[in-house]
Amino acid sequence: MLTRTGDLAQSTYTTQLLLDAQTRSRETQIQISTGKVATQFSGIADGASRLVSAKDALQRIQQFQTNNQLVDARLQVMESSTASLVEIAVQLRVLLIQRLDSAQGVPGIITPGTEQLLQQAVAELNVELDGRHLFAGSRNDVSPVVLDPAFSGFGAPDDTYYRGDAVELTVRADVDHDLTYGMTADRVGFQELIGALRTALEGDRNDDRAMLESALGLVNAALPKITDYQGELGARQAALERINLGHGDAEVYLQRQISDIENVDLTAAITRLSQDQMVIESAMATIAQLSRLSLVDFLR
């Protein structure tokens, strides 16, 4: 069978068209099956640098979010403990006022209730989360509050119980923002509350009115301070929440950017595949027709 020069050129062109369409078709099928534009960075050379930068930024933001969520959990527990300490102070104040106003005070009458409040106060200041004492500064090996049985400083804040350190913990909440969130159990308001509870116990047992009045003065001084501590922790939670909202917005933006670079548009891919398959079918038909040309066709 003879082949004309024009037919040879047509055949070569059609064959190349077929091969190109088959290559695109295979690539598109992989894109559709994986959902990705390419399986290697070389397949998205024009967007590879932006993709790497976006993924690095996303990883940093997600690490900030993980750290901030842990700190937020700690702040919630600490805020709950200070709220309980406020309630303890209020209850002690009520007990002392009732004891002092009683015409016939009975020694020891408020002791059981006060002992329970003292145990609760110690427990709140020794609160833990994931094995960490939250009011102990940077120390995790000891409970921050250990009452000294030899305490004798009744009528004054108790500054003998603290076993933690003076470090107030911070977290890198954002690229350029360090947030202090720690609070130690030796703050004056806490010392006044513990001192008030211990003084109230001693004054009640001994029916010592002056000591009971000192205890009332201590708890009155402690109450607004601990309320302020609760507000301080709440403010830190709010600040952390604002930062996390910003991280959330940035995360959505970066994920969308990453998706635009590496994820395939399935509708467009399916359309391309359909078009390439039409090209393949047409090219194969043309090649088949050219291969059947006879001498008669050549002489025409």
Phi, psi and omega in degrees: 000133180267148180238125178285154181302318179296320179294322180297315179297318179297318180295318180297315180298315182294321178297316178296320177299319179296313181297318179298316181294321179295319178298312178299321182297316179297316180298318180294321178298320177295318179300316181294320182287326182265337183080004182248149178296321180208158178265353178224156180299330181298338180281348178228049186307321183289340181242004185299315182297314178296323180294315179298315180298317180295319180292322177297316179296319179296319179297319178296316180297318180294328176291319175302315181298318179298313180297317182293325178295323177295314179296320179299320178297319178295317180297322179297317180294316180296319178296321178295321179294317179293326175297320178294323179293325174299315179296321178298317179297319179297316180295319178296318179301317179297315180300316182292319178297316178297319180294317181286330181276348182291130180294327180231079181294132179259120180305132178087001186293327181259004183299312181302314180294321181291321177299319179295319179296322179295317178298319179294319180297317179297317180297320180294321179284341176263015184301145181236155170216121181055040176081005180251129173283118190283339182252021184254013184072229181267001182271132179245357188267352182222155170285136183291334183243115175228111184290133178277116181296342181267011181302134180223009183274048182297143180093002181221163176301145179272108179252023185255350191271341193285133181240001179274198176241184187265009183283126172261115188294147177231162176226140172281094187280337180207176185307317184236032183221112172260129182247122175280126182231349183288155175212127184263155186282002180261014177298152188303318181300321178292319178298320179294320180293313178297318178298320179296317180296315181290323178291320178299318178298313181295317181293323180290317181297321183264003183052047183259103185296319181299321180290322177296321178294324176296319178297320179295319178298321179294315182290327176295325178286325184287323189303308180294329179294313182292326174299320177295322179298319178298316178296324178297315179295321177297321179295322178293322175299316181296319179297318179294323179296319179297318179296317181294327176297320176297319177297321180297317178297317180295322180297315179299316180298313182293321178296323178293319179297316179298317180297319180296328182279314190256343182265141183275148173277104187299320180298314179294321181296317179295322177296316178298318180298317179298318180294317180294323178294325176294319178297316180299313180298318180293318181295318180296322179294319179295315179298319179297320180294318180295325182289345182264001182296131182254178176300322178301316178298323182294321184281348182293000000 
